[in-house]
Amino acid sequence: MTSRTRTTLLAFIPAAVAIVVAFATGYAWLGQPFRLVQLVTILGLGATAGVSLAQAIARLRQNRSTSD
């Protein structure tokens, strides 16, 4: 595994962390009254996870195309 591949795989970590925290926040929210703070947190984490995942996939595709 080259260092470029390792760096590309490490780009998936922020997306994974954001997804785990979003699920934990959603789980903690179950059965509680509506709170706008929790809703905004879940939406923000979802957006962060989406952007991080898109960037990691773009890096992965770029590295695959340059290694050929």
N, C-alpha and C positions, 0 to 999 in steps of 0.2 A: 504494500500500500504506500503510495507516494505521499509526500506532505501536502500536495495540492488536493488529493482525494480526501485526506484526513481533514483538511480545512473545509472542504465542501460538506463533508458529513457533519462537522461541528456546527455548520450553519443551520441545521435542523433543530438544534437544542433550544433556541429561543421560542420557536413555534411549539415544541413539545411542552415547555414550561408554561407558556401562556395557555395552552389547552388544558393542562392539568389544573392550573389555578382557576380557570373559568369554570371547570366542572366542580371543583371544590366549593367555589362561591355559590354556584347554582344549587348544589346539594345542601349547603348551609342555609340557603334561602327557603327551602321547602318548608311549608307549614308556618311560615312567618308572615306578618302583614307586609303589604307592598312597600318597598323602600326604593326610592329613585336612585340612591347611591349604589345599591347592589345591581340594579338594572344597567346603569351607566358603566359600572365596572365590568360586567359581563360583556356588554357591547364593545367596550374598549379593548378588552382582552381578546375578543373574537377578531376584531380588526387587526390587532397586533399579530395574532397567530396567522391570519390570512396573508398579511404582508410578508412576514418572516418565512412562511412556507413558500410563497411565490418566489421570493428572492433565492431561497435555497435550491428550489427546483431549477431556476434560471442558471444558477452557478453550476449545478450538476450537468445540465444540458450543454453549457458552454465548455466545461472541462471535457465532456465526452467528445464534442465536436473537434476540439483542438488536439486531443490525444490520438486521433485517427491519422 
